[in-house]
Amino acid sequence: MKILPAIDIRDGRAVRLLRGDYDKMTVYDDDPVSVAKGFAECGAKYLHVVDLDGAKDGETSNFDLISRIIAASDMFVEVGGGIRDEERIRRYIDAGVGRVILGTIAAKDPAFVEEMVKKYGEKIAVGVDAKDGKVAVSGWLETTELDSFEFCEKMRDIGVRSIIYTDISKDGAMTGTNIEAYEKLAEIEGLDIVASGGICSEEEIVKLGSITWGAILGKSLYDGVLDLSKCLVLAGAQ
């Protein structure tokens, strides 16, 4: 299993939100580039970056900062947040992003995702953010009527291989992740599932290692609850 430490960016800083609430934000570092370098020094080969400003307003105001992270860290970087047209996809890929995560646009325009997968293949991933089992969009500010598991199957059927699945109720809460959801997702053939939200114990790393392609670690690393180097060993990701 791959371990992906996370950097969430808002106003140019590395932050974490509690359950996706922009009003419940903790600033961890004013220099996300140095955070990325620190993860790389611990042995991380993969990095998960979210432009929270982009997710909320659909703009790419943090593009230059994310480009510097890619250049400085020498990791496989996946990026999400506000990427809703092909121009932005192409800009990120040209900047060296390993894969682009489509979220809101995937829920609102699956045909666009299908077209992008045909053009860019595995450089396109889909982020599925679940709130009470339904897909949430626009920086988690809006909840749709789409069943999150059925939506994952639909994405698989149009050619998507990688799904980043987040249970919003667990994200940043340090109460553990939704193992049952990932066990259910593992039954969907043809998908690489990346677990995200609430992972805060070594036991969860071991459990997820047998059912998911990857696991994203955020608040647990920033608060020192988990040690990145040890997690990499537990996951066999070094």
C-alpha positions in Angstrom: 0.0 0.0 0.0 1.1 3.5 -0.8 1.2 6.1 2.0 0.4 9.7 0.8 1.0 12.4 3.4 -1.3 15.3 2.7 -0.9 19.0 2.3 -4.1 21.1 2.2 -3.4 24.6 1.1 -5.5 27.7 1.9 -4.2 31.2 1.5 -0.7 29.8 0.7 -0.4 28.0 4.0 -0.5 24.3 5.0 -3.8 23.8 7.0 -6.3 21.2 8.1 -10.0 21.5 8.3 -12.3 19.6 10.7 -14.9 17.6 8.8 -14.5 19.9 5.8 -15.6 23.0 7.7 -13.7 26.1 6.5 -14.5 27.9 9.7 -12.8 25.1 11.7 -9.3 25.5 10.3 -5.9 24.9 11.9 -2.8 26.4 10.3 0.2 24.1 10.6 2.9 25.8 8.5 3.3 29.0 6.5 5.6 27.2 4.0 4.0 24.1 2.3 7.1 23.6 0.3 9.2 22.9 3.4 6.4 20.6 4.6 6.7 18.6 1.4 10.5 18.4 1.7 10.1 17.1 5.2 7.8 14.3 4.1 10.3 13.4 1.3 13.1 13.3 3.8 11.1 10.8 5.8 11.0 8.5 2.8 7.6 9.4 1.3 7.4 8.8 -2.5 3.8 10.0 -2.9 2.1 13.2 -1.9 -1.5 14.3 -1.8 -2.1 18.0 -2.3 -5.5 19.8 -2.1 -6.1 23.4 -3.1 -8.8 24.3 -0.6 -9.3 27.7 -2.1 -9.8 26.1 -5.5 -12.2 23.6 -4.2 -14.3 26.4 -2.7 -14.2 29.0 -5.5 -13.1 27.0 -8.6 -10.0 29.2 -9.1 -6.4 28.1 -9.2 -4.8 30.8 -7.1 -2.3 28.3 -5.5 -1.1 26.9 -8.8 2.4 28.5 -8.6 2.8 27.3 -5.0 1.8 23.7 -6.0 4.2 23.9 -8.9 7.0 24.7 -6.5 6.1 21.8 -4.3 6.3 19.4 -7.2 9.7 20.8 -8.3 11.1 20.7 -4.8 9.9 17.4 -3.4 10.7 14.9 -6.2 7.6 12.9 -5.3 4.6 11.5 -7.2 2.2 14.3 -6.5 -1.6 14.0 -7.0 -3.5 17.3 -6.9 -7.2 18.2 -6.4 -9.3 21.2 -5.7 -11.0 23.4 -8.3 -9.9 21.4 -11.3 -13.0 21.6 -13.5 -11.8 22.1 -17.1 -9.2 20.6 -19.5 -7.0 23.7 -19.4 -6.3 23.3 -15.7 -5.8 19.6 -16.1 -3.2 20.2 -18.8 -1.5 22.9 -16.8 -1.0 20.6 -13.8 0.2 17.7 -15.9 2.6 20.0 -17.7 3.8 21.2 -14.3 4.7 17.6 -13.4 1.7 16.3 -11.5 1.4 12.6 -11.4 -2.3 12.6 -11.5 -5.1 15.2 -11.3 -8.1 14.6 -9.0 -11.5 15.6 -10.4 -14.2 16.0 -7.8 -17.1 18.4 -8.3 -16.9 18.2 -12.1 -17.1 14.4 -11.9 -20.4 14.5 -10.0 -21.9 17.2 -12.3 -20.5 16.2 -15.7 -19.4 12.5 -15.9 -19.2 12.8 -19.7 -16.3 15.3 -19.2 -14.5 12.8 -17.0 -14.9 10.1 -19.5 -13.4 12.3 -22.2 -10.5 13.3 -20.0 -9.8 9.6 -19.1 -9.7 8.8 -22.8 -7.2 11.6 -23.4 -5.0 11.4 -20.3 -5.5 7.8 -19.0 -4.3 7.1 -15.4 -3.3 10.7 -14.9 -7.0 11.3 -14.2 -8.4 10.2 -10.7 -11.7 11.0 -9.1 -12.2 12.2 -5.6 -15.4 10.9 -4.0 -16.2 12.8 -0.8 -19.0 11.1 1.1 -21.4 12.7 3.6 -23.9 10.3 5.1 -23.3 8.1 2.1 -24.0 10.8 -0.5 -21.5 12.6 -2.7 -20.5 16.1 -1.6 -19.2 18.7 -3.9 -17.9 22.3 -4.1 -15.4 22.0 -1.2 -17.9 19.8 0.7 -20.3 22.8 0.9 -23.0 21.0 -1.2 -24.4 17.5 -0.8 -25.9 15.7 -3.8 -28.4 12.8 -4.0 -25.7 10.5 -5.6 -25.0 7.4 -3.6 -21.2 7.4 -3.1 -20.7 3.6 -3.8 -22.9 3.6 -6.9 -21.0 6.7 -8.1 -17.7 4.9 -7.7 -19.0 2.0 -9.8 -20.2 4.5 -12.4 -16.7 6.1 -12.5 -15.2 2.7 -13.0 -17.5 2.0 -15.8 -16.4 5.1 -17.7 -12.8 4.2 -17.4 -11.6 5.7 -14.1 -9.1 3.6 -12.3 -8.2 5.6 -9.2 -10.7 6.8 -6.6 -9.8 8.9 -3.6 -12.6 8.2 -1.2 -13.1 10.4 1.9 -15.7 10.0 4.6 -16.2 13.7 5.5 -17.5 12.8 9.0 -14.1 11.3 9.8 -11.8 13.8 8.2 -9.7 15.7 10.7 -11.7 14.3 13.6 -9.0 11.8 14.8 -11.7 9.3 15.6 -10.6 6.6 13.2 -11.4 6.0 9.6 -14.4 4.2 8.0 -12.9 0.7 7.5 -16.3 -0.7 6.6 -16.6 1.7 3.7 -13.3 0.6 2.3 -14.1 -3.1 2.7 -17.2 -2.4 0.6 -15.3 -0.4 -2.0 -12.7 -3.2 -2.3 -15.5 -5.4 -3.7 -15.7 -3.2 -6.8 -13.4 -4.8 -9.3 -11.1 -2.6 -11.4 -10.6 0.3 -9.0 -7.5 1.4 -7.0 -9.0 2.9 -3.8 -7.1 5.5 -1.8 -8.5 5.8 1.7 -8.8 9.3 3.2 -10.2 10.8 6.4 -9.6 10.0 10.0 -6.7 7.5 9.8 -5.0 7.8 13.2 -3.6 4.4 14.3 -1.0 1.9 13.2 -3.7 -0.8 13.3 -5.7 1.1 10.7 -2.6 1.3 8.5 -2.3 -2.5 8.7 -6.0 -3.1 8.0 -6.1 -0.8 5.0 -2.9 -2.3 3.7 -4.8 -5.4 2.7 -7.8 -3.7 1.1 -6.7 -0.4 -0.5 -4.1 0.9 -3.0 -3.2 3.8 -0.7 -3.9 5.8 2.4 -3.8 9.5 2.9 -2.4 10.8 6.3 -3.1 14.3 7.4 -3.9 15.6 10.9 -2.4 12.5 12.5 1.0 13.4 11.1 0.8 17.1 11.8 -0.2 16.4 15.4 2.4 13.8 15.9 0.0 10.9 16.5 1.5 8.9 13.7 5.1 8.7 12.6 5.4 8.9 8.9 8.6 6.8 8.6 7.0 4.0 10.7 3.8 4.1 8.7 5.8 3.7 5.5 7.4 0.6 6.9 4.1 -0.8 8.2 2.5 -0.3 4.7 5.5 -1.7 2.9 5.6 1.5 1.0 9.4 2.2 1.1 
